[in-house]
Each structure stands twice: as structure tokens, then as C-alpha cells.
Amino acid sequence: MTTGEELRRQFGDIDIYLFDQILRGRFDSRPRVLDAGCGDGVDLASSGLAGGCRVVGVELSDGGVRASAARIASIERSHLVQGSVLALPFPAAAFDGAYSYGVVHHTVDPELAVREIARALKPGARLLIYVYEEFDRRSWAWRIALGAVNAVRQPISSLSPAAIRRVCAILAPFVYVTCTIPSRHFAWARRFPYPATQNPDMRSLIPDLYDRFAAPIEKRYTERAARALIEQAGLQVRSIANVRGWILWAEKP
């Protein structure tokens, strides 16, 4: 397994929540790349601006489509299609590469989602994917904290989008004090969620917390399960690293 430190040596001071830092340059030689579940279009926009490839984003939600469309309106190399990662609106072997950040673990069938992405890839194409980690390697305190968060996530996710954002605004100061500030000053806090490298101020926490609490479905993976998720789609895992979740590079034979 590639460690987080090895990954940082290769890519710089990365943060998985700033996924575009990992993407930069990785698809430059691949003409057509799929952003499977582009959300509000941050990676879709940054990948298109980086040049070297054309990126097609797929997003199911109306809100995500509106946000992505506005974000990429002036970016020639970024394109957007509304659709589901469980039934991608593309023929087989349509893409030279793909990435998916924090999407498949929020679907009703993550295995099918990865198989759909694999179907859309040409032989030899690469997939970069991020999924949540199971806390099997973390301390009991982290496991208790995760259980508490999941207990409140379900009722919060049933609220309206506006209400969820209000809840996240209330939670943001607590998260900033307990996670973001310690990650800035202490080495032992670098693995904390919502680090300072991702969230320079309290306001930046609100959209990230929204992503965490708005999804009614969430699945987490051990390293072995993350590998199995990719391999069941007929892809070969080339490398895997843990950076507050599992980052996997895979290739279609």
C-alpha cells in the first residue's frame, strides 16, 4: 500500500478533499475523461482549466447540475450531462480515463456504480477513485465519534437543503475548534477531518459539512473491501493510499 506520506512526496502537500491537486497532470495525455458524480463542479472546472483533456461531468441532482453548469459556463474543455452513475448515459469504451470523488459510497449500489464507470472506459484507461474509510484502524474514540455522527446524520439528511445548511452553520464553529485548528498546529491532528489545508476559515466548513450530512446513504470500506469494490468491476488496482479515506488508482485491462 502507498502511504499518505509517500503520496505527498509524489504529489506535494495534498489533501483528498482538494481532489484537483491529485488530478493535476494525471489525465493530460488522455483526450476524454469522465467525472463520475461531479457534484457542484469544482473538480470538473479545475480539470477543464488545467488543459490537456476534455472532461465530461455526470451529475444526478438538479442542484448539482445548476451549480456545475454555472461554474463551467466559460470553460471550453468542461462539459456536463445530467444522469446517474448507476446508469451512465454513454456507450461502452467512451472515455480514456475517469475519476470519482466521494460519490459511489453514497449510492444504493456502489458495486454497480463502479461497474458502470468501468464499462464506459476504454481498455488501458485509468480510474482514480476516492471512498470513505471504515474506522477499523482508528482508535475506539474515533469509532465512537463516527457512530455519533452517523446517528445524527440520518435525521439531518431528511431536512430540506436550506435547513441542512443552517444546521451545518451551527456545527461549523465546533468543528473548526475541535478539528481544523488542532490540525494546523499539531502533528497528531493531521489525520483529523476538515483540516486547515482544506478549510482555511470557518465559513469554508459549511459546504463540506453539507456534503457530509445531506447524503442519506453512506458506506465505508476497509482497505480490503476498497480493493474488492474496484476489482469486482474487472479493473486492476495499481496503487492504494489512505488519506482520510481510500484513494485508488486502477486500470482497465
Contacts in CASP RR format, 6 or more apart in sequence:
PFRMAT RR
TARGET T0000
AUTHOR 0000-0000-0000
METHOD contacts of the structure
MODEL  1
MTTGEELRRQFGDIDIYLFDQILRGRFDSRPRVLDAGCGDGVDLASSGLA
GGCRVVGVELSDGGVRASAARIASIERSHLVQGSVLALPFPAAAFDGAYS
YGVVHHTVDPELAVREIARALKPGARLLIYVYEEFDRRSWAWRIALGAVN
AVRQPISSLSPAAIRRVCAILAPFVYVTCTIPSRHFAWARRFPYPATQNP
DMRSLIPDLYDRFAAPIEKRYTERAARALIEQAGLQVRSIANVRGWILWA
EKP
1 223 0 8 1.000
1 240 0 8 1.000
1 241 0 8 1.000
1 242 0 8 1.000
2 239 0 8 1.000
2 240 0 8 1.000
2 241 0 8 1.000
3 241 0 8 1.000
3 242 0 8 1.000
4 241 0 8 1.000
4 242 0 8 1.000
4 243 0 8 1.000
6 241 0 8 1.000
7 14 0 8 1.000
7 241 0 8 1.000
7 243 0 8 1.000
7 247 0 8 1.000
8 14 0 8 1.000
11 21 0 8 1.000
11 22 0 8 1.000
12 21 0 8 1.000
13 197 0 8 1.000
14 21 0 8 1.000
14 22 0 8 1.000
14 243 0 8 1.000
15 21 0 8 1.000
15 195 0 8 1.000
15 197 0 8 1.000
15 198 0 8 1.000
15 243 0 8 1.000
16 22 0 8 1.000
16 101 0 8 1.000
16 130 0 8 1.000
16 243 0 8 1.000
16 244 0 8 1.000
16 245 0 8 1.000
16 247 0 8 1.000
17 198 0 8 1.000
17 208 0 8 1.000
17 244 0 8 1.000
18 197 0 8 1.000
18 198 0 8 1.000
19 42 0 8 1.000
19 43 0 8 1.000
19 99 0 8 1.000
19 101 0 8 1.000
19 130 0 8 1.000
20 42 0 8 1.000
20 43 0 8 1.000
20 46 0 8 1.000
20 47 0 8 1.000
20 50 0 8 1.000
22 128 0 8 1.000
22 247 0 8 1.000
23 43 0 8 1.000
23 46 0 8 1.000
23 47 0 8 1.000
23 50 0 8 1.000
23 99 0 8 1.000
23 128 0 8 1.000
24 50 0 8 1.000
25 50 0 8 1.000
26 126 0 8 1.000
26 128 0 8 1.000
27 33 0 8 1.000
27 47 0 8 1.000
27 52 0 8 1.000
27 53 0 8 1.000
27 55 0 8 1.000
27 96 0 8 1.000
27 97 0 8 1.000
27 99 0 8 1.000
27 126 0 8 1.000
28 50 0 8 1.000
28 51 0 8 1.000
28 52 0 8 1.000
28 53 0 8 1.000
29 52 0 8 1.000
29 53 0 8 1.000
30 53 0 8 1.000
30 96 0 8 1.000
30 97 0 8 1.000
30 125 0 8 1.000
30 126 0 8 1.000
31 53 0 8 1.000
31 54 0 8 1.000
31 96 0 8 1.000
32 53 0 8 1.000
32 54 0 8 1.000
32 56 0 8 1.000
32 94 0 8 1.000
32 95 0 8 1.000
32 96 0 8 1.000
32 97 0 8 1.000
33 47 0 8 1.000
33 53 0 8 1.000
33 54 0 8 1.000
33 55 0 8 1.000
33 56 0 8 1.000
33 95 0 8 1.000
33 96 0 8 1.000
33 97 0 8 1.000
33 98 0 8 1.000
33 99 0 8 1.000
34 55 0 8 1.000
34 56 0 8 1.000
34 57 0 8 1.000
34 58 0 8 1.000
34 88 0 8 1.000
34 90 0 8 1.000
34 94 0 8 1.000
34 95 0 8 1.000
34 97 0 8 1.000
34 98 0 8 1.000
34 99 0 8 1.000
34 117 0 8 1.000
34 120 0 8 1.000
34 121 0 8 1.000
35 41 0 8 1.000
35 43 0 8 1.000
35 44 0 8 1.000
35 47 0 8 1.000
35 55 0 8 1.000
35 56 0 8 1.000
35 57 0 8 1.000
35 58 0 8 1.000
35 98 0 8 1.000
35 99 0 8 1.000
35 100 0 8 1.000
36 57 0 8 1.000
36 58 0 8 1.000
36 85 0 8 1.000
36 88 0 8 1.000
36 98 0 8 1.000
36 99 0 8 1.000
36 100 0 8 1.000
36 103 0 8 1.000
36 104 0 8 1.000
36 113 0 8 1.000
36 117 0 8 1.000
37 57 0 8 1.000
37 58 0 8 1.000
37 59 0 8 1.000
37 60 0 8 1.000
37 85 0 8 1.000
37 100 0 8 1.000
37 101 0 8 1.000
37 103 0 8 1.000
38 44 0 8 1.000
38 57 0 8 1.000
38 58 0 8 1.000
38 59 0 8 1.000
38 64 0 8 1.000
38 68 0 8 1.000
38 80 0 8 1.000
39 59 0 8 1.000
39 61 0 8 1.000
39 64 0 8 1.000
39 67 0 8 1.000
39 68 0 8 1.000
39 103 0 8 1.000
40 63 0 8 1.000
40 64 0 8 1.000
40 67 0 8 1.000
40 68 0 8 1.000
40 71 0 8 1.000
40 207 0 8 1.000
41 57 0 8 1.000
41 59 0 8 1.000
41 64 0 8 1.000
41 67 0 8 1.000
41 68 0 8 1.000
41 71 0 8 1.000
41 72 0 8 1.000
42 71 0 8 1.000
43 99 0 8 1.000
43 101 0 8 1.000
44 55 0 8 1.000
44 57 0 8 1.000
44 68 0 8 1.000
44 71 0 8 1.000
44 72 0 8 1.000
44 78 0 8 1.000
44 80 0 8 1.000
45 68 0 8 1.000
45 71 0 8 1.000
45 72 0 8 1.000
45 75 0 8 1.000
45 78 0 8 1.000
47 53 0 8 1.000
47 55 0 8 1.000
47 77 0 8 1.000
47 78 0 8 1.000
47 99 0 8 1.000
48 54 0 8 1.000
48 55 0 8 1.000
48 72 0 8 1.000
48 75 0 8 1.000
48 77 0 8 1.000
48 78 0 8 1.000
49 75 0 8 1.000
49 77 0 8 1.000
49 78 0 8 1.000
51 77 0 8 1.000
52 77 0 8 1.000
53 77 0 8 1.000
53 96 0 8 1.000
54 77 0 8 1.000
54 78 0 8 1.000
54 79 0 8 1.000
55 77 0 8 1.000
55 78 0 8 1.000
55 79 0 8 1.000
56 79 0 8 1.000
56 80 0 8 1.000
56 81 0 8 1.000
56 90 0 8 1.000
56 95 0 8 1.000
57 68 0 8 1.000
57 78 0 8 1.000
57 79 0 8 1.000
57 80 0 8 1.000
57 81 0 8 1.000
58 80 0 8 1.000
58 81 0 8 1.000
58 82 0 8 1.000
58 83 0 8 1.000
58 84 0 8 1.000
58 85 0 8 1.000
58 88 0 8 1.000
58 89 0 8 1.000
59 65 0 8 1.000
59 68 0 8 1.000
59 80 0 8 1.000
59 82 0 8 1.000
59 83 0 8 1.000
60 82 0 8 1.000
60 83 0 8 1.000
60 84 0 8 1.000
60 85 0 8 1.000
62 82 0 8 1.000
65 80 0 8 1.000
65 82 0 8 1.000
68 80 0 8 1.000
69 80 0 8 1.000
72 78 0 8 1.000
72 79 0 8 1.000
72 80 0 8 1.000
81 89 0 8 1.000
83 89 0 8 1.000
85 100 0 8 1.000
85 103 0 8 1.000
85 104 0 8 1.000
85 107 0 8 1.000
85 113 0 8 1.000
85 116 0 8 1.000
85 117 0 8 1.000
86 107 0 8 1.000
86 108 0 8 1.000
86 109 0 8 1.000
86 112 0 8 1.000
86 113 0 8 1.000
86 116 0 8 1.000
87 116 0 8 1.000
88 116 0 8 1.000
88 117 0 8 1.000
88 119 0 8 1.000
88 120 0 8 1.000
90 120 0 8 1.000
91 120 0 8 1.000
92 119 0 8 1.000
92 120 0 8 1.000
93 120 0 8 1.000
93 121 0 8 1.000
93 122 0 8 1.000
93 123 0 8 1.000
94 120 0 8 1.000
94 122 0 8 1.000
95 120 0 8 1.000
95 121 0 8 1.000
95 122 0 8 1.000
95 125 0 8 1.000
96 121 0 8 1.000
96 122 0 8 1.000
96 125 0 8 1.000
97 121 0 8 1.000
97 122 0 8 1.000
97 125 0 8 1.000
97 126 0 8 1.000
97 127 0 8 1.000
98 117 0 8 1.000
98 120 0 8 1.000
98 121 0 8 1.000
98 125 0 8 1.000
98 126 0 8 1.000
98 127 0 8 1.000
98 128 0 8 1.000
99 127 0 8 1.000
99 128 0 8 1.000
99 129 0 8 1.000
100 113 0 8 1.000
100 117 0 8 1.000
100 127 0 8 1.000
100 128 0 8 1.000
100 129 0 8 1.000
100 130 0 8 1.000
101 129 0 8 1.000
101 130 0 8 1.000
102 130 0 8 1.000
102 131 0 8 1.000
102 132 0 8 1.000
103 113 0 8 1.000
104 110 0 8 1.000
104 113 0 8 1.000
104 114 0 8 1.000
104 129 0 8 1.000
104 131 0 8 1.000
104 229 0 8 1.000
105 131 0 8 1.000
105 132 0 8 1.000
105 218 0 8 1.000
105 219 0 8 1.000
105 220 0 8 1.000
105 221 0 8 1.000
106 215 0 8 1.000
106 217 0 8 1.000
106 218 0 8 1.000
106 219 0 8 1.000
107 113 0 8 1.000
107 217 0 8 1.000
108 217 0 8 1.000
110 131 0 8 1.000
110 219 0 8 1.000
110 229 0 8 1.000
111 229 0 8 1.000
111 232 0 8 1.000
111 233 0 8 1.000
114 129 0 8 1.000
114 229 0 8 1.000
114 230 0 8 1.000
114 232 0 8 1.000
114 233 0 8 1.000
114 235 0 8 1.000
115 232 0 8 1.000
115 233 0 8 1.000
115 234 0 8 1.000
117 127 0 8 1.000
117 129 0 8 1.000
117 233 0 8 1.000
118 127 0 8 1.000
118 233 0 8 1.000
118 234 0 8 1.000
118 235 0 8 1.000
118 252 0 8 1.000
121 127 0 8 1.000
121 252 0 8 1.000
122 252 0 8 1.000
123 252 0 8 1.000
123 253 0 8 1.000
124 251 0 8 1.000
124 252 0 8 1.000
124 253 0 8 1.000
125 251 0 8 1.000
125 252 0 8 1.000
126 238 0 8 1.000
126 249 0 8 1.000
126 250 0 8 1.000
126 251 0 8 1.000
126 252 0 8 1.000
127 230 0 8 1.000
127 235 0 8 1.000
127 248 0 8 1.000
127 249 0 8 1.000
127 250 0 8 1.000
127 251 0 8 1.000
127 252 0 8 1.000
128 247 0 8 1.000
128 248 0 8 1.000
128 249 0 8 1.000
129 230 0 8 1.000
129 247 0 8 1.000
129 248 0 8 1.000
129 250 0 8 1.000
130 245 0 8 1.000
130 246 0 8 1.000
130 247 0 8 1.000
130 248 0 8 1.000
131 219 0 8 1.000
131 220 0 8 1.000
131 221 0 8 1.000
131 226 0 8 1.000
131 229 0 8 1.000
131 245 0 8 1.000
131 246 0 8 1.000
131 248 0 8 1.000
132 218 0 8 1.000
132 219 0 8 1.000
132 220 0 8 1.000
132 221 0 8 1.000
132 245 0 8 1.000
132 246 0 8 1.000
133 220 0 8 1.000
133 221 0 8 1.000
133 222 0 8 1.000
133 226 0 8 1.000
133 242 0 8 1.000
133 244 0 8 1.000
133 245 0 8 1.000
133 246 0 8 1.000
134 220 0 8 1.000
134 221 0 8 1.000
134 222 0 8 1.000
134 225 0 8 1.000
135 142 0 8 1.000
135 143 0 8 1.000
135 146 0 8 1.000
135 220 0 8 1.000
136 222 0 8 1.000
137 242 0 8 1.000
149 212 0 8 1.000
150 218 0 8 1.000
152 213 0 8 1.000
153 212 0 8 1.000
153 213 0 8 1.000
153 215 0 8 1.000
153 218 0 8 1.000
154 216 0 8 1.000
156 164 0 8 1.000
156 167 0 8 1.000
156 213 0 8 1.000
156 214 0 8 1.000
157 164 0 8 1.000
157 213 0 8 1.000
157 214 0 8 1.000
157 215 0 8 1.000
157 216 0 8 1.000
158 216 0 8 1.000
159 167 0 8 1.000
161 214 0 8 1.000
164 210 0 8 1.000
164 213 0 8 1.000
164 214 0 8 1.000
165 206 0 8 1.000
165 210 0 8 1.000
167 213 0 8 1.000
168 205 0 8 1.000
168 206 0 8 1.000
168 207 0 8 1.000
168 209 0 8 1.000
168 210 0 8 1.000
168 213 0 8 1.000
169 206 0 8 1.000
171 205 0 8 1.000
171 209 0 8 1.000
172 202 0 8 1.000
172 203 0 8 1.000
172 205 0 8 1.000
172 206 0 8 1.000
172 209 0 8 1.000
173 202 0 8 1.000
175 194 0 8 1.000
175 205 0 8 1.000
175 209 0 8 1.000
176 194 0 8 1.000
176 199 0 8 1.000
176 202 0 8 1.000
176 205 0 8 1.000
179 189 0 8 1.000
179 192 0 8 1.000
179 193 0 8 1.000
179 194 0 8 1.000
179 195 0 8 1.000
180 192 0 8 1.000
180 194 0 8 1.000
180 195 0 8 1.000
180 196 0 8 1.000
180 199 0 8 1.000
180 202 0 8 1.000
180 205 0 8 1.000
181 196 0 8 1.000
182 189 0 8 1.000
182 192 0 8 1.000
183 189 0 8 1.000
183 190 0 8 1.000
183 192 0 8 1.000
183 194 0 8 1.000
183 195 0 8 1.000
183 196 0 8 1.000
183 197 0 8 1.000
184 195 0 8 1.000
184 196 0 8 1.000
189 195 0 8 1.000
191 244 0 8 1.000
193 244 0 8 1.000
194 205 0 8 1.000
194 208 0 8 1.000
194 209 0 8 1.000
198 204 0 8 1.000
198 208 0 8 1.000
199 205 0 8 1.000
199 208 0 8 1.000
221 229 0 8 1.000
221 246 0 8 1.000
223 240 0 8 1.000
223 242 0 8 1.000
223 246 0 8 1.000
226 240 0 8 1.000
226 246 0 8 1.000
226 248 0 8 1.000
227 237 0 8 1.000
227 240 0 8 1.000
227 248 0 8 1.000
230 237 0 8 1.000
230 248 0 8 1.000
230 250 0 8 1.000
231 237 0 8 1.000
234 252 0 8 1.000
234 253 0 8 1.000
235 250 0 8 1.000
235 251 0 8 1.000
235 252 0 8 1.000
235 253 0 8 1.000
236 250 0 8 1.000
236 251 0 8 1.000
236 252 0 8 1.000
236 253 0 8 1.000
237 248 0 8 1.000
237 249 0 8 1.000
237 250 0 8 1.000
238 249 0 8 1.000
238 250 0 8 1.000
238 251 0 8 1.000
239 248 0 8 1.000
239 249 0 8 1.000
240 246 0 8 1.000
240 247 0 8 1.000
240 248 0 8 1.000
240 249 0 8 1.000
241 247 0 8 1.000
END
